[in-house]
Amino acid sequence: PPPYTGVWMGDSKLCAIGVHCGSHITSHGLALNCCTDLSWFEHIVPCGLEGKGVTSLSRELGQHIAVSHVLQPFLDSFQEVFECTLVSSEDPG
């Protein structure tokens, strides 16, 4: 439950999920940390949560995990869970 939205590995956030509503516009997004330079998070309080950290797939798995490695499996899972078809702006037509 809020404020602990997202995907967590213990006390560290792996994936942030957000929704913003304003001026009759809704925007949403997510950030999955694959091979993020986590040192930047040492200078802030991530998500405003004292005592919580940030992690990445690379850190958790102990090897470099590139975004290109997880993108298609993520999109496939998204379509399955939400029972939808994703269309890329790069697709013709």
ChimeraX commands (.cxc) that place a marker at each C-alpha (Angstrom):
marker #1 position 0.00,0.00,0.00 radius 0.5
marker #1 position 1.10,3.64,-0.41 radius 0.5
marker #1 position 3.67,4.93,0.07 radius 0.5
marker #1 position 5.25,1.57,-0.78 radius 0.5
marker #1 position 3.98,1.30,-4.35 radius 0.5
marker #1 position 6.21,-0.33,-6.91 radius 0.5
marker #1 position 8.23,-3.52,-6.80 radius 0.5
marker #1 position 10.40,-4.10,-3.73 radius 0.5
marker #1 position 13.25,-6.44,-2.85 radius 0.5
marker #1 position 13.29,-6.26,0.94 radius 0.5
marker #1 position 13.77,-2.60,1.88 radius 0.5
marker #1 position 14.95,-1.57,-1.60 radius 0.5
marker #1 position 12.77,-0.45,-4.50 radius 0.5
marker #1 position 13.44,-2.23,-7.78 radius 0.5
marker #1 position 10.66,-0.68,-9.87 radius 0.5
marker #1 position 8.81,2.60,-9.41 radius 0.5
marker #1 position 5.22,2.98,-10.59 radius 0.5
marker #1 position 3.49,6.33,-10.82 radius 0.5
marker #1 position 0.27,7.99,-11.88 radius 0.5
marker #1 position -0.31,11.74,-12.17 radius 0.5
marker #1 position -3.65,13.42,-12.78 radius 0.5
marker #1 position -3.99,17.11,-13.49 radius 0.5
marker #1 position -5.65,19.56,-15.88 radius 0.5
marker #1 position -7.86,16.78,-17.27 radius 0.5
marker #1 position -4.77,14.79,-18.28 radius 0.5
marker #1 position -3.64,11.50,-16.80 radius 0.5
marker #1 position -0.10,10.27,-17.22 radius 0.5
marker #1 position 1.46,7.13,-15.89 radius 0.5
marker #1 position 4.69,5.24,-16.07 radius 0.5
marker #1 position 7.13,2.89,-14.51 radius 0.5
marker #1 position 10.87,2.67,-14.09 radius 0.5
marker #1 position 12.46,-0.77,-13.79 radius 0.5
marker #1 position 16.06,-0.47,-12.64 radius 0.5
marker #1 position 18.07,-2.85,-14.80 radius 0.5
marker #1 position 21.66,-1.59,-14.81 radius 0.5
marker #1 position 21.16,1.80,-13.20 radius 0.5
marker #1 position 24.07,3.69,-11.58 radius 0.5
marker #1 position 22.68,3.48,-8.05 radius 0.5
marker #1 position 25.28,5.86,-6.59 radius 0.5
marker #1 position 23.06,8.82,-7.52 radius 0.5
marker #1 position 20.46,7.64,-5.02 radius 0.5
marker #1 position 22.97,8.19,-2.18 radius 0.5
marker #1 position 22.37,11.95,-2.56 radius 0.5
marker #1 position 18.58,11.91,-2.15 radius 0.5
marker #1 position 15.84,10.27,-0.14 radius 0.5
marker #1 position 14.34,8.06,-2.87 radius 0.5
marker #1 position 10.56,8.44,-3.15 radius 0.5
marker #1 position 10.70,10.45,0.09 radius 0.5
marker #1 position 11.00,7.25,2.13 radius 0.5
marker #1 position 13.58,7.54,4.91 radius 0.5
marker #1 position 15.54,4.36,5.57 radius 0.5
marker #1 position 14.61,2.70,2.28 radius 0.5
marker #1 position 16.95,2.07,-0.62 radius 0.5
marker #1 position 16.97,1.45,-4.33 radius 0.5
marker #1 position 18.26,-1.64,-6.10 radius 0.5
marker #1 position 18.54,-2.99,-9.64 radius 0.5
marker #1 position 18.24,-6.30,-11.44 radius 0.5
marker #1 position 22.00,-6.21,-11.99 radius 0.5
marker #1 position 22.72,-5.83,-8.28 radius 0.5
marker #1 position 20.20,-8.46,-7.22 radius 0.5
marker #1 position 21.33,-11.03,-9.80 radius 0.5
marker #1 position 25.04,-10.27,-9.49 radius 0.5
marker #1 position 25.56,-9.75,-13.21 radius 0.5
marker #1 position 25.00,-7.02,-15.79 radius 0.5
marker #1 position 21.37,-7.00,-16.94 radius 0.5
marker #1 position 20.81,-4.67,-19.90 radius 0.5
marker #1 position 17.44,-3.08,-20.64 radius 0.5
marker #1 position 17.50,-4.79,-24.05 radius 0.5
marker #1 position 17.68,-8.15,-22.25 radius 0.5
marker #1 position 14.46,-7.63,-20.27 radius 0.5
marker #1 position 12.39,-5.43,-22.58 radius 0.5
marker #1 position 10.68,-8.12,-24.68 radius 0.5
marker #1 position 9.96,-10.52,-21.77 radius 0.5
marker #1 position 8.54,-7.54,-19.84 radius 0.5
marker #1 position 6.30,-6.49,-22.74 radius 0.5
marker #1 position 5.13,-10.08,-23.27 radius 0.5
marker #1 position 4.23,-10.40,-19.57 radius 0.5
marker #1 position 2.48,-7.02,-19.59 radius 0.5
marker #1 position 0.27,-8.11,-22.49 radius 0.5
marker #1 position -0.54,-11.39,-20.78 radius 0.5
marker #1 position -1.38,-9.89,-17.38 radius 0.5
marker #1 position -3.44,-6.99,-18.77 radius 0.5
marker #1 position -4.96,-9.03,-21.61 radius 0.5
marker #1 position -4.06,-6.44,-24.23 radius 0.5
marker #1 position -2.04,-5.96,-27.38 radius 0.5
marker #1 position 0.73,-3.39,-27.33 radius 0.5
marker #1 position 1.33,-1.35,-30.47 radius 0.5
marker #1 position 4.63,0.43,-31.01 radius 0.5
marker #1 position 4.76,3.86,-32.61 radius 0.5
marker #1 position 7.53,2.35,-34.75 radius 0.5
marker #1 position 5.15,-0.28,-36.20 radius 0.5
marker #1 position 4.04,0.51,-39.76 radius 0.5
marker #1 position 0.33,1.29,-40.13 radius 0.5
marker link #1:1,2 radius 0.2
marker link #1:2,3 radius 0.2
marker link #1:3,4 radius 0.2
marker link #1:4,5 radius 0.2
marker link #1:5,6 radius 0.2
marker link #1:6,7 radius 0.2
marker link #1:7,8 radius 0.2
marker link #1:8,9 radius 0.2
marker link #1:9,10 radius 0.2
marker link #1:10,11 radius 0.2
marker link #1:11,12 radius 0.2
marker link #1:12,13 radius 0.2
marker link #1:13,14 radius 0.2
marker link #1:14,15 radius 0.2
marker link #1:15,16 radius 0.2
marker link #1:16,17 radius 0.2
marker link #1:17,18 radius 0.2
marker link #1:18,19 radius 0.2
marker link #1:19,20 radius 0.2
marker link #1:20,21 radius 0.2
marker link #1:21,22 radius 0.2
marker link #1:22,23 radius 0.2
marker link #1:23,24 radius 0.2
marker link #1:24,25 radius 0.2
marker link #1:25,26 radius 0.2
marker link #1:26,27 radius 0.2
marker link #1:27,28 radius 0.2
marker link #1:28,29 radius 0.2
marker link #1:29,30 radius 0.2
marker link #1:30,31 radius 0.2
marker link #1:31,32 radius 0.2
marker link #1:32,33 radius 0.2
marker link #1:33,34 radius 0.2
marker link #1:34,35 radius 0.2
marker link #1:35,36 radius 0.2
marker link #1:36,37 radius 0.2
marker link #1:37,38 radius 0.2
marker link #1:38,39 radius 0.2
marker link #1:39,40 radius 0.2
marker link #1:40,41 radius 0.2
marker link #1:41,42 radius 0.2
marker link #1:42,43 radius 0.2
marker link #1:43,44 radius 0.2
marker link #1:44,45 radius 0.2
marker link #1:45,46 radius 0.2
marker link #1:46,47 radius 0.2
marker link #1:47,48 radius 0.2
marker link #1:48,49 radius 0.2
marker link #1:49,50 radius 0.2
marker link #1:50,51 radius 0.2
marker link #1:51,52 radius 0.2
marker link #1:52,53 radius 0.2
marker link #1:53,54 radius 0.2
marker link #1:54,55 radius 0.2
marker link #1:55,56 radius 0.2
marker link #1:56,57 radius 0.2
marker link #1:57,58 radius 0.2
marker link #1:58,59 radius 0.2
marker link #1:59,60 radius 0.2
marker link #1:60,61 radius 0.2
marker link #1:61,62 radius 0.2
marker link #1:62,63 radius 0.2
marker link #1:63,64 radius 0.2
marker link #1:64,65 radius 0.2
marker link #1:65,66 radius 0.2
marker link #1:66,67 radius 0.2
marker link #1:67,68 radius 0.2
marker link #1:68,69 radius 0.2
marker link #1:69,70 radius 0.2
marker link #1:70,71 radius 0.2
marker link #1:71,72 radius 0.2
marker link #1:72,73 radius 0.2
marker link #1:73,74 radius 0.2
marker link #1:74,75 radius 0.2
marker link #1:75,76 radius 0.2
marker link #1:76,77 radius 0.2
marker link #1:77,78 radius 0.2
marker link #1:78,79 radius 0.2
marker link #1:79,80 radius 0.2
marker link #1:80,81 radius 0.2
marker link #1:81,82 radius 0.2
marker link #1:82,83 radius 0.2
marker link #1:83,84 radius 0.2
marker link #1:84,85 radius 0.2
marker link #1:85,86 radius 0.2
marker link #1:86,87 radius 0.2
marker link #1:87,88 radius 0.2
marker link #1:88,89 radius 0.2
marker link #1:89,90 radius 0.2
marker link #1:90,91 radius 0.2
marker link #1:91,92 radius 0.2
marker link #1:92,93 radius 0.2
view
